[in-house]
């Protein structure tokens, strides 16, 4: 039985559960309308959710990878955000059919004897299946979890309380990252949460000479806005076109203006769907996906955010 919709990259699934998990956080479970098994996924995977308005948003899968009957995501409602989370909360009611992208991973679980997970707010979601997997492997773990108030902690009842350290910001302040660094010696450290939290942990782990032990899941791009660099040209080798990229434009927008239909999803440099092979030129990488060594190779770029360092780039488009 096929689980595909008209687009082979997506699945047409039914919302089967919508459950309030914490203040402003609702979880959603999706299942195939015919009861078919869903494609497998690994802890750390995320899916694109195609909202009725046409907006596409990425959410980490936070259910059990062993349960192929359903996917679960959880969404924090952000009334001041870009609109996706509000639409999710308004539109995703049980019974509704929704296009969901096939799971993709960019946050794989490394081998380690011990794990320390650091979650800020809705950053708890990718940690849940990772913790489940770590338990399955018989490894020890602890979770340091910060949220605005006690009412903002989600999924706590699913976790071993003896491994949990909950830090409500209104009564206990920010997470004590110095003690996270000190107490995580020899452990793999995984962090997901607001950019300032992750940046602060990167700095402290680097100062301690342990940058290699830290693994981050960024759900909001840390890249600077595009207005800060000037105009440059992009040569599209296969299309035999040269397009100008204005300072207020992304490469993706310029490419589309030239009549080339190129895929994208997050348009924040965090999903990888717009990645393009680069044949020439110096890249100003602004994504949150490529590693330092991948950047140094200059083989590809995310054209939704990354730009040229010089006057011209040559793309395999
Ligand atoms: S569209 Fe997601 S990285 Fe470019």
Boltz pocket constraint, residues with backbone or C-beta under 6 A from the ligand:
constraints:
  - pocket:
      binder: B
      contacts: [[A, 263], [A, 264], [A, 265], [A, 266], [A, 267], [A, 268], [A, 269], [A, 270], [A, 271], [A, 272], [A, 273], [A, 274], [A, 275], [A, 287], [A, 302], [A, 303], [A, 304], [A, 305]]
      max_distance: 6.0
